């Protein structure tokens, strides 16, 4: 006999804030990432990020029929990682030899909405008994078809961008002035340009050097990857944005006692559609900023009617807008040869008098040295502590 569903059934899942829901998920659960037609592209940034780094899930495969047969790591970065790209969900299940625990929606279009074809795949995952992780602006727990399907299948849907209740959100309070360790924000000249990847690599490299670094995420992908501190900033009412960034930075400082905090950027300060960089600068009040730029990108990724800013214009805008200093430039090497990357690094260092590097093709020591050059007290502290 079919299970009866009452309206109250929908409310229980829907009201749990995304950060709390993600924190309660088991570590090491198996997952397949759905990224049809977008893996390796700008709108596949969630899938791209999970293939490169995931503390929360064991990523078993990526679904994208256009790249099926490739190794995900080799396709993205030229280094195989054993994660296959498969043609569909049936192939992902067959490859795993079982039904994986989670199906993660790895596409991140500008409008944050699902297409009809994407809905079919996610509903298929639910029918197979897979929990859904959804990073879009469209909350699937509010969708009657998805809510009913998940209840009947006994699985959960986590809407990562669902903010806390407004009564639980934070206005800017000034508590950021009590954070005594330096903060660095990794900003950029466009969306989906590599800010999160650079921030993640920087934290990993600093930690390996013996410097205690903590990442504060500001987007859905970092939360899905397992970031302990963060908020999906673009899902908030603007009034609370700088306060929520401040709150997460303060929580990281009080909870971890770090030597340095790295804050993930969003969009670009110059971007006509996204204001999140302004809130990051106001809320975290970074002492230093790293600017990520794609030299070959001519127009904004999802807004081709707008020309890309130059790295010089973005640096000038950031330093005019906030009481901070740009300490380095990182390069997104899309459509660039290795020789072009090297020449561009030399050009930027000469033109701007700042260290520059490509975190994905150059040694990460260069990224660490970029920070230590501006914050020599970190290295002095490291030496004195014997770490």
C-alpha positions as CSV (number, residue, x, y, z in Angstrom):
1,X,0.0,0.0,0.0
2,X,1.5,3.4,-0.9
3,X,3.0,5.4,1.9
4,X,0.7,8.4,2.8
5,X,2.3,11.9,2.8
6,X,1.1,14.8,4.8
7,X,2.1,18.5,4.4
8,X,4.0,18.3,7.7
9,X,6.3,15.7,6.3
10,X,7.8,18.4,4.0
11,X,8.6,20.9,6.7
12,X,11.0,18.7,8.8
13,X,13.6,18.4,6.0
14,X,13.2,21.9,4.7
15,X,13.9,23.9,7.8
16,X,17.4,22.5,8.7
17,X,20.0,25.1,7.7
18,X,22.4,23.8,5.1
19,X,25.6,24.1,7.1
20,X,24.1,22.1,10.0
21,X,22.8,19.5,7.6
22,X,26.2,19.1,5.9
23,X,28.0,18.9,9.2
24,X,25.9,16.0,10.3
25,X,26.6,13.9,7.3
26,X,29.0,11.0,7.8
27,X,32.6,11.4,6.6
28,X,33.9,9.2,3.9
29,X,30.5,8.4,2.3
30,X,30.7,7.4,-1.3
31,X,29.4,9.9,-3.9
32,X,28.9,10.3,-7.6
33,X,29.0,13.8,-9.1
34,X,26.5,14.8,-11.8
35,X,28.0,17.3,-14.3
36,X,26.5,16.5,-17.7
37,X,28.1,18.5,-20.4
38,X,30.0,20.8,-18.0
39,X,32.9,18.9,-16.5
40,X,36.0,21.0,-16.8
41,X,34.0,24.1,-17.8
42,X,33.1,27.2,-15.8
43,X,29.6,26.0,-15.0
44,X,31.0,22.7,-13.8
45,X,33.1,24.3,-11.0
46,X,31.4,22.3,-8.2
47,X,32.3,19.0,-9.9
48,X,35.8,20.4,-10.7
49,X,36.4,21.3,-7.1
50,X,35.2,18.0,-5.7
51,X,37.5,16.0,-8.1
52,X,40.4,18.1,-6.9
53,X,39.6,18.1,-3.2
54,X,37.0,16.5,-0.9
55,X,37.2,16.0,2.8
56,X,33.6,14.8,3.1
57,X,33.1,12.3,0.4
58,X,34.9,9.5,-1.5
59,X,34.2,10.6,-5.0
60,X,33.7,7.5,-7.1
61,X,32.9,9.0,-10.5
62,X,31.7,12.0,-12.5
63,X,28.8,11.8,-14.9
64,X,29.4,13.7,-18.2
65,X,28.6,11.8,-21.4
66,X,30.7,14.2,-23.4
67,X,33.9,13.3,-21.5
68,X,33.0,9.6,-20.8
69,X,36.1,7.4,-20.7
70,X,38.4,10.0,-19.4
71,X,40.2,10.0,-16.0
72,X,38.8,13.1,-14.2
73,X,42.1,14.2,-12.8
74,X,43.9,13.8,-16.1
75,X,41.2,15.7,-17.9
76,X,41.3,18.6,-15.4
77,X,44.9,18.9,-14.5
78,X,46.9,16.4,-16.5
79,X,47.4,14.1,-13.4
80,X,45.4,10.9,-13.2
81,X,43.5,10.4,-9.9
82,X,41.5,7.2,-10.6
83,X,38.1,8.9,-10.7
84,X,36.5,7.9,-14.0
85,X,34.1,10.1,-16.1
86,X,31.1,8.0,-17.1
87,X,28.2,8.5,-19.5
88,X,25.3,8.2,-17.1
89,X,24.0,7.2,-13.6
90,X,23.5,3.6,-14.6
91,X,27.2,3.4,-15.7
92,X,28.2,5.1,-12.4
93,X,26.4,2.5,-10.3
94,X,27.8,-0.3,-12.4
95,X,31.3,1.1,-12.1
96,X,31.0,1.3,-8.3
97,X,29.6,-2.2,-8.1
98,X,26.9,-0.9,-5.7
99,X,24.6,2.0,-5.3
100,X,26.7,4.9,-4.0
101,X,25.5,6.8,-0.9
102,X,25.2,10.2,-2.5
103,X,24.5,11.9,-5.8
104,X,25.9,15.4,-5.8
105,X,24.7,18.0,-8.3
106,X,28.0,19.3,-9.6
107,X,26.7,21.9,-12.1
108,X,26.6,25.5,-11.1
109,X,24.9,27.6,-13.7
110,X,24.6,31.4,-13.2
111,X,20.8,31.1,-12.7
112,X,21.1,28.3,-10.2
113,X,18.2,26.4,-11.6
114,X,17.7,22.8,-12.8
115,X,16.8,21.9,-16.4
116,X,14.2,19.2,-17.1
117,X,16.9,16.7,-18.1
118,X,18.8,17.4,-14.9
119,X,15.7,16.8,-12.8
120,X,15.2,13.4,-14.4
121,X,18.8,12.3,-13.4
122,X,18.5,13.5,-9.8
123,X,15.1,11.8,-9.4
124,X,16.6,8.6,-10.8
125,X,19.2,8.8,-8.1
126,X,16.6,9.2,-5.5
127,X,14.7,6.2,-6.9
128,X,17.9,4.1,-6.6
129,X,18.2,5.1,-2.9
130,X,20.9,7.8,-3.2
131,X,20.8,10.9,-1.0
132,X,21.0,14.2,-2.9
133,X,23.4,17.1,-2.3
134,X,22.1,20.1,-4.1
135,X,24.2,23.3,-4.4
136,X,21.8,25.3,-6.6
137,X,19.6,28.3,-5.7
138,X,16.6,26.1,-6.4
139,X,15.8,24.3,-3.2
140,X,14.7,20.8,-3.9
141,X,13.1,20.2,-0.5
142,X,10.6,22.9,-1.6
143,X,9.8,21.0,-4.8
144,X,6.8,18.7,-4.2
145,X,8.0,16.1,-6.7
146,X,11.4,15.8,-5.1
147,X,10.2,16.0,-1.5
148,X,7.7,13.2,-2.2
149,X,10.2,11.1,-4.0
150,X,12.8,11.4,-1.2
151,X,10.2,10.5,1.5
152,X,9.0,7.4,-0.4
153,X,12.7,6.3,-1.0
154,X,13.8,7.1,2.5
155,X,16.6,9.3,1.5
156,X,17.5,12.9,2.3
157,X,18.0,16.0,0.2
158,X,20.5,18.6,1.4
159,X,20.0,22.1,-0.1
160,X,23.4,23.5,0.5
161,X,22.5,27.1,-0.2
162,X,19.6,27.2,2.3
163,X,20.5,29.9,4.8
164,X,19.7,29.8,8.4
165,X,16.6,31.5,9.7
166,X,16.9,35.3,9.7
167,X,16.8,35.3,13.5
168,X,20.0,33.3,13.5
169,X,21.9,35.4,11.0
170,X,24.4,38.0,12.0
171,X,24.8,41.6,11.3
172,X,28.3,43.1,11.2
173,X,29.3,43.6,14.9
174,X,32.9,44.7,14.9
175,X,34.1,41.5,16.4
176,X,36.5,41.2,13.5
177,X,38.7,43.7,15.2
178,X,39.3,41.1,17.9
179,X,40.8,38.7,15.4
180,X,44.5,39.2,15.9
181,X,45.9,36.8,13.2
182,X,46.2,38.1,9.6
183,X,43.5,37.4,7.1
184,X,44.1,36.9,3.4
185,X,41.3,37.0,0.8
186,X,41.7,35.3,-2.5
187,X,39.7,37.5,-4.9
188,X,39.6,37.5,-8.7
189,X,38.6,39.2,-11.9
190,X,35.6,37.0,-12.7
191,X,33.5,34.1,-11.3
192,X,34.6,30.5,-11.8
193,X,38.2,31.6,-12.3
194,X,39.9,29.5,-9.6
195,X,39.7,31.4,-6.4
196,X,38.5,28.5,-4.3
197,X,41.2,26.2,-5.8
198,X,43.9,28.7,-5.0
199,X,42.6,29.3,-1.5
200,X,42.4,25.6,-0.8
201,X,46.0,24.9,-2.2
202,X,47.3,27.9,-0.2
203,X,45.9,26.5,3.1
204,X,47.3,23.1,2.3
205,X,50.7,24.4,1.4
206,X,50.9,26.7,4.5
207,X,49.9,23.8,6.7
208,X,52.6,21.6,5.2
209,X,55.1,24.4,5.9
210,X,54.1,24.2,9.6
211,X,51.9,27.3,9.6
212,X,48.4,26.7,11.0
213,X,46.1,28.0,8.3
214,X,42.3,27.8,8.3
215,X,40.0,28.3,5.3
216,X,36.8,30.2,5.5
217,X,34.6,29.3,2.6
218,X,32.0,31.7,1.0
219,X,30.4,29.4,-1.6
220,X,28.5,26.2,-1.9
221,X,31.4,24.1,-3.2
222,X,33.6,24.7,-0.2
223,X,30.8,23.6,2.0
224,X,30.2,20.4,0.0
225,X,33.9,19.7,0.1
226,X,33.7,19.6,3.9
227,X,34.8,23.0,4.9
228,X,34.3,23.5,8.6
229,X,33.8,27.3,8.4
230,X,31.9,29.0,5.8
231,X,28.6,30.3,4.4
232,X,27.0,30.3,0.9
233,X,27.2,34.0,0.7
234,X,25.2,34.5,-2.5
235,X,22.1,32.9,-0.9
236,X,21.8,35.5,1.9
237,X,19.9,38.7,2.2
238,X,22.5,41.4,1.5
239,X,22.0,43.0,4.9
240,X,23.5,40.0,6.6
241,X,26.4,39.2,4.2
242,X,29.3,41.1,5.7
243,X,28.1,40.0,9.2
244,X,28.0,36.3,8.2
245,X,31.5,36.5,6.8
246,X,32.7,38.2,10.0
247,X,30.9,35.6,12.1
248,X,32.6,32.7,10.2
249,X,36.1,34.3,10.5
250,X,35.6,34.9,14.2
251,X,34.4,31.4,14.7
252,X,37.5,30.1,12.8
253,X,39.8,32.2,14.9
254,X,38.2,31.3,18.3
255,X,37.8,27.6,17.3
256,X,41.2,26.9,15.8
257,X,43.6,29.6,17.1
258,X,45.3,29.7,13.7
259,X,48.4,31.6,12.6
260,X,46.5,32.9,9.5
261,X,43.0,32.7,8.0
262,X,42.4,32.4,4.2
263,X,39.0,33.6,3.0
264,X,37.6,32.3,-0.3
265,X,36.5,35.0,-2.8
266,X,33.4,35.1,-4.9
267,X,32.7,36.8,-8.2
268,X,34.8,39.9,-8.6
269,X,34.6,43.4,-7.0
270,X,34.2,44.8,-10.5
271,X,31.5,42.3,-11.6
272,X,28.2,43.8,-12.7
273,X,26.1,40.9,-11.4
274,X,27.8,39.9,-8.1
275,X,28.4,42.0,-5.0
276,X,29.8,39.3,-2.8
277,X,33.4,40.5,-3.0
278,X,32.4,43.7,-1.4
279,X,30.9,41.9,1.6
280,X,34.0,39.7,1.9
281,X,36.3,42.7,2.0
282,X,34.0,44.5,4.6
283,X,33.3,41.4,6.7
284,X,36.8,39.8,6.9
285,X,38.8,43.0,6.6
286,X,41.8,41.2,5.1
287,X,45.3,42.6,5.6
288,X,46.3,41.1,2.2
289,X,44.5,40.1,-1.0
290,X,45.7,37.7,-3.7
291,X,44.1,38.4,-7.1
292,X,43.3,35.5,-9.5
293,X,43.2,36.3,-13.2
294,X,42.7,34.4,-16.5
295,X,44.9,36.3,-19.0
296,X,43.2,34.7,-22.0
297,X,39.6,35.2,-20.9
298,X,38.3,38.1,-23.0
299,X,34.7,38.4,-21.6
300,X,33.1,37.5,-18.3
301,X,32.3,33.8,-18.1
302,X,28.5,33.9,-17.9
303,X,28.1,37.5,-19.1
304,X,29.7,37.6,-22.6
305,X,28.4,41.1,-23.2
306,X,30.9,42.4,-20.6
307,X,34.6,42.6,-21.3
308,X,37.0,41.2,-18.7
309,X,38.7,43.7,-16.5
310,X,42.5,43.8,-16.5
311,X,44.4,42.5,-13.5
312,X,45.7,46.1,-13.0
313,X,42.3,47.6,-12.9
314,X,41.0,45.0,-10.4
315,X,44.0,45.6,-8.1
316,X,43.4,49.4,-8.2
317,X,39.7,48.9,-7.5
318,X,40.3,46.5,-4.5
319,X,42.9,48.8,-2.9
320,X,40.6,51.9,-3.4
321,X,37.6,50.1,-2.0
322,X,39.1,48.6,1.1
323,X,41.9,49.2,3.6
324,X,44.0,46.4,2.3
325,X,47.0,45.6,0.0
326,X,47.2,43.2,-2.9
327,X,50.1,41.0,-2.1
328,X,50.3,38.8,-5.2
329,X,48.7,37.6,-8.4
330,X,47.7,34.0,-9.3
331,X,47.1,32.9,-12.9
332,X,44.3,30.7,-14.3
333,X,46.1,29.0,-17.2
334,X,43.0,28.2,-19.3
335,X,43.9,28.3,-23.1
336,X,47.6,29.0,-22.2
337,X,50.7,27.1,-23.0
338,X,53.3,26.5,-20.3
339,X,55.6,29.0,-22.0
340,X,52.8,31.6,-22.0
341,X,52.2,31.0,-18.3
342,X,55.9,31.6,-17.6
343,X,56.1,34.8,-19.7
344,X,52.9,36.1,-18.1
345,X,54.3,35.5,-14.6
346,X,57.5,37.4,-15.5
347,X,55.4,40.2,-17.1
348,X,53.2,40.7,-14.0
349,X,56.0,40.6,-11.6
350,X,57.8,43.3,-13.6
351,X,54.8,45.5,-14.2
352,X,53.2,45.3,-10.7
353,X,56.2,44.6,-8.5
354,X,54.3,41.7,-7.0
355,X,55.0,38.0,-6.8
356,X,53.0,36.0,-9.3
357,X,52.4,32.2,-9.9
358,X,50.1,29.6,-11.3
359,X,49.2,27.4,-8.3
360,X,48.3,24.4,-10.5
361,X,51.5,24.3,-12.7
362,X,54.1,25.8,-10.5
363,X,55.5,24.6,-7.1
364,X,53.3,25.6,-4.2
365,X,56.3,27.0,-2.4
366,X,55.8,30.1,-4.6
367,X,52.3,30.5,-3.2
368,X,53.6,30.2,0.4
369,X,56.5,32.6,-0.2
370,X,54.0,35.1,-1.6
371,X,52.4,35.1,1.8
372,X,55.6,35.0,3.9
373,X,57.0,38.0,1.9
374,X,54.1,40.1,3.1
375,X,53.8,38.6,6.6
376,X,57.3,37.8,7.7
377,X,56.2,37.5,11.3
378,X,54.6,34.1,10.3
379,X,58.0,32.7,9.4
380,X,59.7,34.3,12.5
381,X,57.0,32.7,14.7
382,X,57.6,29.4,13.0
383,X,61.3,29.5,13.6
384,X,60.9,30.5,17.3
385,X,58.4,27.8,18.0
386,X,60.6,25.1,16.5
387,X,57.8,23.9,14.2
